[in-house]
Amino acid sequence: MSIFLYAHIESFSQNSFQLPEGDKKDKISFNLVNNLVVIPVEVNGTTLSFLLDTGVKSTIIFSLDKQDSVELKNTKPVSLRGLGEGGVLKGLKSENNVLQIGSAVSEDHTIFVIFESSLNLSSRMGLAINGIVGLDFFKNFIVKTNYRTKKIKFYKPETYSYRECRRCDIFDLHFYRDKPYIDFVVQLNNAKKQDTVTLLLDSGSSDAMWLFNTKGFLIEAPKNYFKDFLGLGLSGNIYGKRSKLKKVIAGNFELNNVNVAFPNKEAIDSLGLYIQRDGSLGGDFLKRFTVTMDYPNKKVMLKRNSNYKDPFNYNMSGLTLEHDGVEVFTKTSSEREIKNFRDEFTNKIDNASFNYFTRTEILLVPRYIVVEIRDNSVAEKSGIIKGDEILTINGKPAHEYKLYNLNALFSSEEGKKIDLEVKRDDRVFKVRFKLEKVL
């Protein structure tokens, strides 16, 4: 899942987060979902879940459940635009809000609010995602994201010092409209030529890498790409092509067979992107490191972790699922009630009375619906179509899986068997396929 915002929005110096006087650092935990970092953020006293996104400039709220009640102050209408094949979005600009992350507080914070029903990350990720925060947090601290321990430490810049590290490398960042860019070297599978590319450092993209120009990368014979759904932008769905890079070279690091995506031209044409930008570097790459973002000194340090050598896998099923409401699930289980009658003197079981009965539980559980299916994928060949409901997966009710765990399952290993029970209208049927690498 990839999320992007582009809009002509001025910076607000009052959005600064500050630690309490005398504090030099703080630490928070996060959830890692589809390679994205999800943190708790308190907005005017209400705790919400936000993506922590290096690729977004302004703080945005875009999804609130009915039970969420958030006071937003001093609002007025605005128009916003983001990546995707839709148009301009209507929203609100809200000023003078109080935000808190850990013990860091921003006392006079501007938030942009989008009321767009199709932009529902919660249903695509399987947990509540209410908004995005990025520059407003990173610009005041040195932020260390440990993707293995799922901990974020952030420090006042004047109190932080870098330590020598053999598994680390430090890279210069350059900024355009307050967004961080980094230069990497890439090489396609069948090419000898290596190219230097300028990439937006974008922790809000779940993919490893995006490139905007296909020239020199994609070929037709033999075809080295496939078409796919890439993600959800603020202005609609994003489609494009996926391929592999033979190498990505970053300082002392060299990664092989790296996933790369090329978004369709329609999704990015009207955004007026940084002219030197060639693409984005996302979460599937960053999760292989502990990432220390140093906006004040325009640097980033990467320290490889135990994910470093993990293979880059695509979703090999071709399915994109969404949590679409709830349904009633009846669970019936058999139990045995045993009554032992013991001899008072010998403590011996004289008799046992067995009473068999059933217990019925009525549960409200999420429905998982197929919202995208890749052409010629193993799922499509098995007969699944958009709109089908997935009832069971490998013998377990679908609701017993977290949606992000299903995404991980579909990207896990080539040849893995997937058995599904599928509902279409009033008909229920079973399908089976094996996960199959496309490239």
VOZA-930766 format. One record per residue: x, z, y of N, C-alpha, C in turn; residue in three letters. Coordinates in steps of 0.05 Angstrom, whole numbers, plus 5000, padded with zeros to 4 digits. Atoms other than C-alpha are relative to their C-alpha. Example, Ala and Ser with C-alpha at 12.3 -4.5 7.8 and 13.67 -1.06 7.14 Angstrom:
501850004976524651564910501850005024ala
498449994976527351434979498550145022ser
//
This chain:
501750004976500050005000501850005025met
498450024976502849795066498250035025ser
501649964976500350015134501649935025ile
498550094976502249705201498250025024phe
501450014975500249785273501749855020leu
498750124977502049335331498050005022tyr
501850014977498949435399501750045025ala
498649964974501049415472499250285010his
500549724993501250165479502550125012ile
497749884987505750515528500850264986glu
499049755011510151095507499050245016ser
500949764986508051805524502050224995phe
497949805003513752285537498850274993ser
501249745006508852865531499550044971gln
500549985028508152715457502250154984asn
497749885014514553095441499250254984ser
500249765017514653595384502450195006phe
497949814995518554235396499850234980gln
499949765017520754795350499850255018leu
500149754984519455515373502850075011pro
497449924988524855795419501650174981glu
498249865018530756035379500249884972gly
500050135026529055625317501749755001asp
498350245001534155085297499049794980lys
500950195021530554775237497450114988lys
502449925016524354785193499949824976asp
500250155025522254525125497149994992lys
502850035010515654255097500149854973ile
500350165025513353975030498349765005ser
501750244997510253295021499249904973phe
500850155024506552874970501249725001asn
499050285001509752224948498049844984leu
502250165012504151724933500549715005val
499450284998505550994919502449955018asn
497550024984512551094950499750085029asn
500549934972509451365014500050315003leu
499849714994510652055046497550095014val
502549904989504252445059500450305007val
499449734991504853085101497550125012ile
502249864986499953615128500650005030pro
499849994971498853555203497550145011val
502249854988494654045243499349875027glu
501050134975490453695297497950185013val
501949824985487154165347498850214981asn
500849785018486854705293499049914973gly
501050105026484454255235502349874985thr
497950125016489354085179499149744987thr
500650265011489353355159502549904985leu
497850125015493752905115500849745014ser
499050244985498052385151502349884984phe
497650135008503051865129502150055021leu
497749994982509951985159501449734999leu
499450285001511751285179501949935022asp
498050084981518151065213499349745014thr
500650264989514950385227497750005020gly
502250004982509350625272500850165025val
499249894975510050805345498250235009lys
501949814990503751185361498650154978ser
501549845019499751735326497249894998thr
502550135004493451455295498350164980ile
502049905019487251745261498249774992ile
501750235008483351245219498150074977phe
501849955022479651605163499450305000ser
500849725001475752255166497650024981leu
502349955018471152515111497850155016asp
502249874987464352795129500550295004lys
499649724998466853495117502150075021gln
498049954979472553415167498750015027asp
501049974973470953655236502450045019ser
497749994983476353505287499149965029val
500550034971475753615362502149825012glu
498250184986478753035400499450005030leu
500349954972479853105474500449755017lys
499650204979479252645534500249724988asn
500050265014477351995498499049785018thr
501050254987476351285524500549774981lys
499750235018475450605489502549845004pro
497750184999481450165472499749794979val
499850205021482949535432502750004988ser
497549995015488349525378500249774981leu
499650225019491349005333502350084982arg
497949955019495549065270500449774981gly
499650205020498148665212497549964983leu
502450075016492848315171498749755010gly
501350264993488347705173497450045014glu
502549964985482748025213500649985030gly
499750034971481948095288500750265014gly
499449764984482448615343498150224992val
501649775007479949315327499250165024leu
500949824979475849765372500650294992lys
499449735005477950475378499950185025gly
499949814978479051075422502850095006leu
497549864992484951365460499250285008lys
500649724995484852125461502550145009ser
497649874988489552525505499750305000glu
499949714997491553255513499450154974asn
500449875026491253425438502450174993asn
497949835010495353955403500549944971val
499350065028498953735339502250194991leu
497949835011503154165293500849904973gln
498850075026507853975236501950224993ile
498449765005510854575203499750195023gly
500149834976512655025261500449855026ser
499650164977513854445308497349925013ala
502550044986508454355361500349795022val
500250184977506653795409497550085015ser
502149874985502454095464498149815015glu
501650184983499953475501500249724987asp
499650235017499152925449497849805002his
501950224999495852245453499649894972thr
500750115026492251995391498249765004ile
501850235001489051325377498250024975phe
502049975022482751335334498749734995val
501150265009480350735294497650064982ile
502549975016473150715268499549744985phe
500250255016473850155216499650074971glu
500649905027470450275150501749874978ser
498450145020474749755113502850124998ser
497349885000481050145132499850284988leu
500349755013480350695081502250044980asn
497749965017487050895053499450204978leu
500649805019484051485017498949884974ser
501150125024480151034969502049834986ser
497950175013486250594956502250164988arg
497749835009491151174945499150234982met
501049795018486751684909500350285011gly
500049744987487652254959499549955029leu
500750034972485652395030502449925017ala
498050084980489752015082498449965026ile
501650014976487052135152501349855023asn
498750134978492351815196502949964996gly
497150065001499551635212501350135024ile
498349914978504951965253502849904995val
497350125003511851665266501950085022gly
498149964979515951605329499750275014leu
500549754986512752205362501350244987asp
498649795014515852645308503049954998phe
497250075005522352285293501750025025phe
498450034976524652215365501350275009lys
499049744991525752965374501850154981asn
498649865020529153155310501949824983phe
498650135022534152965256498450074975ile
502049955021529452885197501149914973val
498950065026531952925125497850004979lys
502250035020527052665072501349984972thr
499050005028528852855000497849914982asn
502150125016524752394956499950134972tyr
500049885026526752784893498650275001arg
501249734998524853494915497450005015thr
502450024983519153244960500050215022lys
499749824978521753665017501149855024lys
498950114975522953475090501250235016ile
498849814982527853865132500549865027lys
499550124974528153745206501550205018phe
498149844985533353995255500049925030tyr
499450064972534554045330502749845000lys
497650175001539753495343502550145008pro
497549874990544553945381501150204981glu
499049805019545154415322500849884973thr
499550135026546053905266502849874999tyr
497550145004552753665239500149874972ser
499850155025554053145185502350114983tyr
497949925019557953355123501149764985arg
498850225016562652925083498549984973glu
501750045024559052615024500949744987cys
499050245015561752124971497849814992arg
502350175008554851874953498449905024arg
501550064975552851735025501349775015cys
499050194981553551205077498350035025asp
501449984974551651215151499849735013ile
500550264989548550615185499150035029phe
501050014972547450445258497149905000asp
502750104995540250355280499949875028leu
500650104973538049915338497049995003his
502849954995531350005370498849785018phe
501550184983526149525398497250115002tyr
502649874995519849815429499850264984arg
499949745012521950485400499850004970asp
500050025029522150235328502849954989lys
497350025009528450285285500549764982pro
499350245016531949675256502850044988tyr
497449975015537749625206500749734989ile
499050255010542049045182501050034971asp
499250005028542748895107500949724993phe
499350265011545748335066498449954975val
501750065023541247985015500949744988val
499350245015542247454962497849954979gln
502150075019536847084922501249944972leu
499150035028537247004846501749754996asn
498750255007539246274844501849905023asn
498450084978543246254909502750145001ala
497349884997550646374921500350115028lys
499849924972549646454995498850285005lys
501049734992548847155024499349995029gln
501050004972544847265088499850285010asp
500549754986544847835137497350005012thr
502749994989537848045155499650265015val
500749774983535048515208497250104991thr
502549905012529648965178499050245016leu
501349764990524749455208500250224978leu
500049785019525950125174497250124999leu
502949965001518850235151499150164976asp
500749835022517250835108497049994995ser
502850035005509850655115499349764983gly
500550225019510650055069500850094973ser
499449915027510350204995501949814985ser
498250195013514249574977502950065006asp
497149974995521849534974500849855025ala
499150174977522748965023498049785005met
501450244992518948445062501849825016trp
498650204983521847805091497949815011leu
502050174987518147355139500649704997phe
499350285002521946705130500749934971asn
499650075028521546385061502249794996thr
498050225002526645835077502550104986lys
497649935014532445855028499650224979gly
500649795020529046394986498249914978phe
502050075020523146084951500349714992leu
499950285011523345464906497749954981ile
502250075017518245094865500749934972glu
499150095026522344844806502850104993ala
502249845012523145304770498950195021pro
501249834981518245724810501150284998lys
498849735001521446384830498350205015asn
501749824986515346724861497249994988tyr
502850015007508046894850498450105024phe
501749914978502246994898498650264993lys
501049735006499447694906498750125025asp
500949824979495648204947502350195007phe
497749844992501048564988499350285010leu
500649744989497449125023497749995020gly
502249984981492549365075501150055027leu
499149974973493949265148497750095018gly
502149904982490149545208498149785007leu
501850224994487148845218499149854975ser
501150135024485348695146502049994977gly
498350035023488248535078502349815005asn
497650174997495148225073500749884973ile
499350145024496747695022502649855004tyr
497550144997503147325007501249944973gly
498650065024508447174955502050224993lys
498049815009512947624914502249864984arg
497850115014519847474887502150224995ser
497849815005526547804869502549915016lys
497450054988533047864908502150084979leu
497949945020539247824864501550255009lys
498549774990542848324909498950085027lys
500249894972541648774969502450175004val
497549864995548149024998499750155026ile
500249834976547949615046502450195000ala
497649834999554749905064501350014972gly
498849965026557450205000498149974977asn
502150025021550950094962499549714993phe
500850275010549249484920497950034979glu
502349985019542449434887499349724990leu
500550265013540648864839497049974994asn
502850075008534048504824498050165016asn
501749844982530548814884497449845006val
502650124993523148664895500049925030asn
500450094972521648254958497349865002val
502650134995515048024988500249845026ala
500150184977513647465037497049985009phe
502850014991507047585076499349735011pro
501050254989502746995094500349995030asn
499550044971504046705163497650105017lys
502449924985496846865185500050305007glu
500049714997498147615178501850095023ala
497949914981503947635228500249835024ile
499750204978503147035274499550105028asp
500949934973499647365332501250265010ser
499149734993503648005335502450015020leu
497750004982509547795379502250184990gly
498049835012514548105332502849985014leu
497250004990521748285352501349744990tyr
499150275006525047605354502350004979ile
497849995019531047835313499250124973gln
500949875024526848165260499549804977arg
500450175023527147855191498050114979asp
501849885019522748345154499950305002gly
500349715000521849065133501350124975ser
498949845023525249585088498150234995leu
502149815005520150025053500650214980gly
499749765017518850615008501249974973gly
498950045027520650304941503049985001asp
497150004997527750224968500850285009phe
499149744988528150875009499850234980leu
500349775018525751324951502450034982lys
497649995016532451184916502250165014arg
498049864984535951594970498750255012phe
500849814980535552225011500649885027thr
499850154975534351925079500050195024val
499849844976536752265142499749825025thr
500650164976533551945203500950155025met
498949884976537352085267499449825024asp
500850164977533551755324501650065025tyr
498549944976537152135379502749875002pro
497350125001543951865357500049714989asn
500350275010541251195331501549954974lys
498750035026543651295260498150084978lys
501449915024540951365190502150044978val
498249965023544651665130498449984975met
501250025027542951465059501850134980leu
498549875022545051895001498549944974lys
501450085024543451604933499350244983arg
500949785018539452034885499649894972asn
500250085028537551994812498049774996ser
501750245002532451444827501549755004asn
498550224990538050994849500149764981tyr
499750215019538750594785497449924986lys
502650075011531350564768499449705005asp
500650294995529049834759497849975020pro
502250074982524649514812497949854984phe
502150135015518149364777497649945018asn
502550064987511949014802497750114983tyr
502449945015504849184782499649774980asn
500050205020504948814716497249944988met
502750065009497448854703498649795017ser
501450184981495348464765497550135012gly
502449874990489848984780500650175024leu
500049804978488649344846497350144998thr
502449845003483649914838499550155026leu
500849844977479850294890498050214991glu
501949795004476150954889497549935016his
502550104986468950734905497750194994asp
502149815004464451334910500250174975gly
500049835024462551814854497649934983val
502350035018458051804794499850254983glu
500549775017455052324748501349954972val
498750025026459252444685499150244983phe
500949795018456252844627502150054979thr
497949935019461353214585498750204980lys
501149835021458953504519502250084980thr
498049915019463353934475498850194980ser
501049825021462154304409501750254999ser
498549755002464055024403498950164976glu
500849835023463655544347500050295009arg
500149724994461356244360500250164974glu
499549855025464056724309499550305006ile
500649724998461357424300501150144975lys
498849865023465557864255498850294999asn
501049735005462658494227502150144983phe
497849875013468158964209499150274988arg
500449745012467959554162501350215017asp
499049804981468660164206502550144989glu
497949845011473460494158502449834991phe
497850165011477559934127501049785020thr
499350214981477659464188500149734986asn
500050245016476158914138497649835008lys
502250184994471858294153498249994976ile
501950015022465658384110498449755001asp
501850234998461757804137500649855026asn
499650154976462357244187497549825004ala
502350164993456456914222500949785019ser
499250234985457756214248497649865013phe
502250134985453355924303501249765015asn
499050244987454855194322498049925022tyr
501750084978452254964389501649805018phe
498750194982453854454443499750115029thr
500049934972455654574516500149745016arg
500150244984453954044568500750075029thr
499249974972457453994636499249745015glu
500750234982454953544692502150005022ile
497850024981460753304735499649765018leu
499850234982461452864796502949905000leu
497350105003467452414785500349745015val
499650254985470651824823499549764982pro
500350265013468851114804502449835008arg
497850184994474750624799499149714996tyr
501050274999473049914818502349815005ile
498050214996477249284814499449865027val
500450124974478149044886501849765005val
498350234999483748544876501049954972glu
498850075025486248164815501649755003ile
498150224996492247704813499349774982arg
500550245015491246994791502049984977asp
498350045024493946864720501350254990asn
498949755010495547594710498850074972ser
501049925026494647924642497250125001val
502749894996488548294669497949785003ala
501950224996485247654693499649854974glu
500250155025486747304627498350164979lys
501549835019483447894590497049995006ser
502950034993476847734627499150185022gly
500849824978476848264682499649835026ile
500450144975474048034749499650225022ile
500549824977473248344819497250124997lys
502649865001467748854822499550154974gly
500349865025468549094750500750305004asp
499349715000468549854740501650074976glu
498349915022473950164697499050274991ile
501149755011470950704652502150174986leu
497949855015476650894606502649845000thr
497350125001484150754603501550134978ile
498649905023487850834538498650244987asn
501649805013482251254510499150235017gly
500749784982481651734569498149915021lys
501750074978476051734620501749945025pro
498350094978478751374682500250225021ala
499849804979477051964727502050224994his
498049805007482052394690502849925010glu
497550094988487551974722499850025030tyr
499850044971489752024794500549705005lys
499850284995489351334825502949915003leu
497250074997496651344844501550014974tyr
498849995027498451524772499349744985asn
500750265013494750894749501749785012leu
498250204988498750484799502850014987asn
497449965013505050784768499949904971ala
500350105028502450634697500249704999leu
500150295000501249904714502749885007phe
497450104993508449844738502250124982ser
498249825015511650264683502049854983ser
498150145018514649824628498849764987glu
500950255013514049124600499250054971glu
500949975028510149084535498250234995gly
501749775004506249724545497149914996lys
502750085005499249664516498150155018lys
502149884983493349794562497349934988ile
502750045011486449894531498050105022asp
501949934979480649904581497149964989leu
502850045004473250014575498949935028glu
500850124974469949604630497049985002val
502950034995462949614660499549785020lys
500850224982459948984692497049985000arg
503049984999452749054715499150204980asp
500949815020449349364655501549974974asp
498550055025454349124603502650155000arg
497549865003460149534577501649864977val
498450145020465849194539502950105002phe
497249915001473049324519501949765002lys
497950204998479348934536502750144994val
497349905006486549004515502049795010arg
497950184993492848714545502750165000phe
497349884998500348844548501149945028lys
498750054974504048934614502149794997leu
498350245002507948294627501449955026glu
498550074976513448154676499449725009lys
500650264989511947584722502649855006val
497450124993519247464744502250144983leu
//
